[in-house]
């Protein structure tokens, strides 16, 4: 039996990944603040299990409880494989250093960096104890390797996730886990709407993102999720610890 734990599954890439994992006959546990009823319907149609765990992953106690609940559901004697998709994230605060909101910055770091580290820490411990193999997919961004005006916090947390992924792969070598980071490029999601609503003073390149939307250059989350599924279908070809970029996996 296979399970997947997908954070931020209520919309966007997380929702698309959850649905496409179901189509691979994988039972899905979604962790997000809000339940997406379409995922329940999709699971029923595919005759797989879907469980939703309501949690705000910026709250440590809720995160801990969510991980405990996911382990209770997925990590049992009939399970041989668990996908872990750390997709939940946020872009705010978009602003210059000196104008960053302290509370929003702390929340951002908790969601984009602390949460995936703590989730994987606990799941690796449980998987190694029970002999269950994991595929850990940490969703990252090209911003991790760029200097972008107004994105100091987002770029920093994504760079840290890339480093965490590489270190995790090094430490878990020989345990049979698949470990990678996946950079999905620019997608037509709510996060993109938030980016386009930024002021030019806070985000100097905002007009470029508005132009991408106007030109129809944003990819649908379903298209991006399909590329990730193709990658996961070839686990023996995956280089553990590598940052896989959408644009390297598709024909331009």
N, C-alpha and C positions, 0 to 999 in steps of 0.2 A: 504494500500500500504506500502511496505517495501523498504527501501534503505540501502545501506552500503557505508560508506566512508572508503576507504582502501588506506593508504599511502604506498609508495614504491611498487606500483602494477605492475611496468613494467617488473619485473623478479622475479625469486625465489619464496619464500613463499608467497609474496604479490600477485603475478600473480596467483598462485595455489588457494589461498583463494578467490580471486575475481571470478575466474571461478566456483568454487564450490558453492559460494553464488548465482551466477547466476542460477545454477542448482536447487537451492531452490526457484527459482522465485523471487529473490531479485534484485532490480535495483542497479547498482553499479556506484559509483563515485570514480574514481581513481585519486590520487594526487601523481604525480611524475614528474621528469624533462622531461622524454621522454614517448611518446605514444607507447604502445604495440598494434600493429594492430591486433594481434591474439585475443585480448580481445574484440575488436569491432566485429570481426567475430563470436566469441563465443556468444556474446550477441544477435546478429541477429539470430543465430541458435536457441537460447533458447527463443527468442521473449521477451526479457527484455531490459531495457534501460541501456546503458553504456555511461557515460560522463567522459571525461578526462580533468583534470585541470592541466595544466603545471605549476609547481612551484618548486623552490629550497627552501626547508624548512629550510635551514640554513640562509636564508635571511628573516628578520622579516617582511618587507613590503610585500614580496611575500606570506609568510605564512598567514598574516592577510587577504590578498585578496583572497587566496585560501579558507579559512574558510568562508568568506562572500559569495563566489560563491557557495560553497557546501550547505550552509544554504538556499540560494535562490532556488537551485534545489530541495532539499530534504524536507525541513521543511515547508510543506504546509498542508492545511486542510484535504487532502486525505491520509496523511501519519500517520501511527500509531506506526511505529517501525523503529529505525535506528541503524544499527550496526556501530560501530566505531572501526576500526582495525588499531592501531598505530604500523605499521610494519617497516616503513622506518628507516634505521639505517646504521651505519658504524662501522668498526673495527679499522681503523687507528686513532691515531698513535699507532703502536705496537713498544714500545721502553721502555727503563728503565727511571725512573725518574732521571732527570738531563740531559737527552738527548732528552726530548720531544720537538717537534716543537710547539711553542706557537700558531701559526695561525691554525694549524691542530687540536690542542687540543680544541681551542675555537669553531671551526666548529663542532667538534665531540659532544661537550656538547650541542650546539644549536640543533643539529639534534636528538641526542639520548635522550635528557632530556627536554630541553626547549620546543621543538616543540610539543611533545605529551601532556605536561602539558597545554600549551597555547591552543591547539586544543580542548582538553577536557573541559577546563575552559569555552570556548565560547559556545561549543555545549551543555553542561549541562545547562548553563544559558538559552539558546534558548529552549531546550527540556522542562525544568521545566515551562517556561513561556507559552508554547503551549500545555502542557500535552502529550508530545510524550515520549514514553519509549525508553531507550537506552540499548544496549549491548556494553560495553566498553571493548575491548580486547587489553591490552598492551603487546606487544611481548617483552619478557625478555630473560634471559640466565642463565644457571647454573653458569656462571662466577660471577654472583652477590653474590654468597655464597662461592666463592673460592678465594684464593690468588694465582694469576698466574703471573709468571715472565713476564714482558713486557706488561701486560694488565691492568695497574693501572687505566687508563682512562675508558676503556670499562667496567671493573668490577664495577667501582664506579658509572657510569651512570645507569647501569642495577640495581644495589642495590638501587639507588635512585628511579628508576621507580617502584620497588617492594614496597617501602615505600609509594610512592605517591598513588599507587593502593589501598593499605590498608587504607590509610587516606581518600581517595575519597569514598570508600565503607562505612566507618564509617559516614562520613558527609551526604551521600545521602541515608542513611537507611530510608526506608519508602516511597521513591519516585518511586519505581517500576523498578529501573534500575538494570541491571545485570553488575557486574564489576569484572573483573579478570585479572590476568597476566598469560601469556602462555609462557612456556619455551620449545622451539621446539627441543632441542638437536642438534646434529651435522648433518647438511644436505649437500647435494652435490650442493653447490651454488657458486656464484662468490666470496662471502665473504670467503669461505673456500680456494679458490685459492689465495686470498690475504694473508691469514694466512700462507699457505704453502710456499709463496714466501719470508717470513721473514727470516732474518739472525738469526743464532743460538745465536749470541751475543745479539740481540734485544729481541728474544723470545726463552727461553731455551728449551721449549717443542715442538719446531717446528717438530722434527722428529716423534713425536707421531701422529701428524696430517697428516704427509705424509704417515705414515703407515696405518692410517684409510682409506685413499684414495686407497692405493695399495691393501688393503684387501677387498675393496668393502663394508666397514662398514658405509658409509655415506648414510643416507636415502634420498629418493627423496622428494622434496617439496610437491608433490601431495599426497604422503603417509602421511606426517605430517599434511597437511591441512585437510585431511579426518578425522584424529583424533580430530582436533579442531572442525570440523563440528559435529561430534558425541557428543562432549561435549555441544555444543550450542543447540543441539536438545533436551536437557534435562535441560532447564533453572531453573526449580523448584528444581533441585538437586544441583545446583551450589551454593557454599559457597562464598558469595560476599567478595571481597578483597583477596581471596586466590591466591597463585601462583601455577598454575597447571603445572606439569612437564610431558612431553611426556612419559617418562619412567614409570611413575606411572599410565598412562592411557592405556598402551598397554601390551600385554603378552610378557614377555621376552623370 
